[in-house]
Structure formats: structure tokens, C-alpha cells
Amino acid sequence: MGIHDKMNGIGAHEVIIETPRHDLAMADMTVEDLSRVIWMYRERLQDLIRDRRFKYVLIFKNSGAAAGASLSHPHSQLIATPVTPLTMAGELISAKDHYQEKERCLFCDVINQELDSGDRVVMSTDQMVAITPFASRFPFEIFLAPRHHQHSFAEINDSMIREVAVALKEVLMRIRKCLNDPAYNFLIHTVPNTKARPRRTSYWDTIEADFHWHIELMPRLTGIAGFEWGSGFYINPTAPEEAAKYLREAEI
């Protein structure tokens, strides 16, 4: 009734155990073992989006108590929801608006510009790139994404899984070396389940062209306090150019 809508609690919550070793950090895994973890991310995502009740599946990792980890054994989590999270909804709308205006992927434009300038590039391979975003919310925040357009993490092939593992391992090693092994969170942002029901007419007609899956990684070096909560603005004491240079030049 009225403005107070509600729905039944439908969803899924899974814990992905990354290794049988209790003390093995993700940065210390071999590329092969880390590839198996990423393979499992993809497999569980593919399975859950078959359920049309689920509109979004978020895969994330909390590492360390300061990042919200409640278990010390290395693990990641996956949560499927019957609605698109607000953060993702805003990102999806921005990407679609950019595409409608310019007929180009917003993320591809950002990646190409960052590769051209190089000031905020932490590392890059033929297939992956890691940058410190221009308007980083947190010190040493990392945006890790395919260099070439890919809209859905659920559709990456096995060779791409290895590329992601190589890039993610390097980024985590650089963060640990430079920042004294901080707590961190990372999130995989991918497209929502376009087969979910009910579905808004024409809502995702261009999503394969306008969205670009990526990983957002945030070392937990500062806290969020009243100003951030009240304003939606973030105070970042480290310029992204300085952060990228420091990470890029680290010997690992």
C-alpha cells in the first residue's frame, strides 16, 4: 500500500572457500590456484542467473577484520538478490546514458584515455588493465578491467580467467608490498540478470554494448565518518596519480 513496498525475502548467499590452507592469502596463491577460484566465481554466477527470480548477483571478498571479514580462513562470498542494488543501478544508468549520447562504452572511453596518459595506470597486460580512478573514493582504490570490451563476467572464457588471475595477483602483491598488507575489499561489477522477471520493457536493450564488467578493489586505510555519510562525498588524502606511481614502481 502507498509508498511502502515490500517483497518476500528471496535470494542466495554462498561462501566460496578459496583454498584448504588456513593461512594462504590470495596474493600468495599460484596463478593456477587463483584461476580455479575465479573459475568458480564464473560457474556459480552462470548457475544462479538461470533462476529468473534473481536480478543481480554480487561476488565480493572481505579480507581482514577492518574490511568486515568475520572468518579468518580465506574465502569470498556471493549474494544473489531479487533487485538490482542501488550502487549498481546508478552505474548502469550512467553507462547507458553515455552510450545513448556517444554510441561508445563509457568504460572503454575511460580505459583508453587512462592508457594514453599513463598517469594513473598501475599495471597492464595485453588483456587487462589496473588504474587508480581519477575521482578515487579511497586512497589506493583500484579499478581492474578487461582492456577490450566485455559486458558480462559470466561469459568470460577459460583463457580470460587466467588473464584475470595474473592481473589480480599482481595488484594484490603490489598493494601488500606498498601498504603493509592492509585489509581490503573487492567487488565484481557485472551486468544484471537480463532474463529476470518481471522485466522492464527495453530496459537493457543496449547493455551488451554500454556496460563493461570490472573489479573494484579498496584497501581499508581510512574510515567513513559523518561527513561522508551525510554528504555522499569522500575525503581521499592521496592523489590517484601518486598512488598509481607508488604501486607501479614497487618491486615485487
LINRAWO-V608497 format. One record per backbone hydrogen bond with DSSP energy under -1.0 kcal/mol. NH is the residue of the N-H (numbers start at 1). CO is the residue of the C=O. If there is no record, write none. Layout:
NH_CO / NH_CO
//
This chain:
4_1 / 5_3 / 10_8 / 12_80 / 14_78 / 16_76 / 18_74 / 28_25 / 34_30 / 35_31 / 36_32 / 37_33 / 38_34 / 39_35 / 40_36 / 41_37 / 42_38 / 43_39 / 44_40 / 45_41 / 46_42 / 47_43 / 48_44 / 49_45 / 50_47 / 51_48 / 54_51 / 55_81 / 56_81 / 58_79 / 60_77 / 61_186 / 63_184 / 67_64 / 68_65 / 69_64 / 76_16 / 77_60 / 78_14 / 79_58 / 80_12 / 81_56 / 89_85 / 90_86 / 91_87 / 92_88 / 93_89 / 94_90 / 95_91 / 96_92 / 97_93 / 98_94 / 99_95 / 100_96 / 101_97 / 102_98 / 103_99 / 109_105 / 110_106 / 111_107 / 112_108 / 113_109 / 114_110 / 115_111 / 116_112 / 117_113 / 118_114 / 122_130 / 123_130 / 125_128 / 129_145 / 130_123 / 131_143 / 132_120 / 136_133 / 141_138 / 142_217 / 143_131 / 144_215 / 145_129 / 147_127 / 155_152 / 156_153 / 161_157 / 162_158 / 163_159 / 164_160 / 165_161 / 166_162 / 167_163 / 168_164 / 169_165 / 170_166 / 171_167 / 172_168 / 173_169 / 174_170 / 175_171 / 176_172 / 177_173 / 178_174 / 179_175 / 181_176 / 184_63 / 185_218 / 186_61 / 187_216 / 188_59 / 189_214 / 193_55 / 194_192 / 196_193 / 197_52 / 203_200 / 205_202 / 207_204 / 209_206 / 210_206 / 211_207 / 213_150 / 214_189 / 215_144 / 216_187 / 217_142 / 218_185 / 220_183 / 221_219 / 229_225 / 230_226 / 231_227 / 232_228 / 243_239 / 244_240 / 245_241 / 246_242 / 247_243 / 248_244 / 249_245
//
